[in-house]
């Protein structure tokens, strides 16, 4: 018996084999149809998809035999992988100098015929073979050889699909890691900023308390301005924390009654609603299957924005509508407010973006938060607007 030679790029070949993690799940039932088809086409008792490791030949799929592995030293396929583009055919192993004393020939399973097509990567590294085996000498027809090659190509494509799946899995893992790291950094920075701001605010209040009117009116105004600035900065920090926390927020879906959520939003804004004669219309809204907490945040932000950026020329009117689409719910918040300039429609969902940079209302995180939540819910959000007439914010969530 002649032992199989080692391929020229053996280290690279083994690295590729292990990177695909093909040996981890043996056997692979998804490949069993291919090995059965190979036996049927070639008229052999046995068909195998083999993987050649450093010392062992593993059977990724097998038809007609109950073995899981053999030593690489006696593997016919270990010979075949030395010619990645060429099928190895042994019509009668008992007459072949390389194999006639091989224990797989002289004892069970008593191989007499072997034909194996190497399974190669795009780089030309043969990881194993698709082979057919029989206990009697045999000669394959040209069509059988071509069919076996075609089946081998199919296995190679399945291996390549596995590579892409593993690459995607790796990318997703890295994205999750980067997301967690970004959240941790955001929390750390926000925490480090918040503590000195609290101290500054506290000292300013203490200064006001201890000096009373001794500092004079102008100095008191400066202190008040400083306090307002620290409060605004603290609010900004809380917005950043809330925005970062959204990535890790998970809640089971359930049937959500929208009307109580709207009523709660009305209660939260009741003073301004009454004083400004704001009208909020909704009627017979259906139950929606989604995350109640996240849904509430989106709706609260959209209604809150409509109130915050209302027109001073007419009383604000807000309508909330829900449409039952084929595979999603579409929720729309319509208002007759200022409207948004066309060139700014895509910008408004960016963090910290404010169309009116001189406005002291909010920090520009509301719509960015809405977009992030809706995307986390596998939905989408959009806006239509006409300056001077109003806007329609719509978001859709899957059923």
Buried (B, 14 or more C-beta within 10 A) or exposed (E): BEEBEBBEBBEBBBEBBEEBEBBEEBBBEEBBEBBBBBBEBBEBBBBBBBBBBEEBBBBBBBBBBEBEBBEBBBBBBBBBBBEBEEBBBBBBBBEBEBBBEBEBBBEEBBBBBBBBBBBBBEEEBBBBBBBBBBBEEBEBEEEBBEBBEEBBEEBBEBBEEBBEEEEEEEEEEEEEEEEEEEBEEBBEBBEEBBEEBEEBBEEBEEBBEEEEEEBEEEBBEEBEEBBEBBEBBBEBBEBBBBBBEBBEBEEEBEEBEBBEBBEEBBEEBEEEBEEBEBEBEBEEBEEBEBBBEBBBBBBBBBBBBBBBBBBEEEEBBBBBBBEEEEEBBBBBBBBBBBBBEEEBBEEBBEBEBBBEEEEEEBBBBBBBBBBBBBEBBEBBBBBBBEEEEBBBBBBBBBE
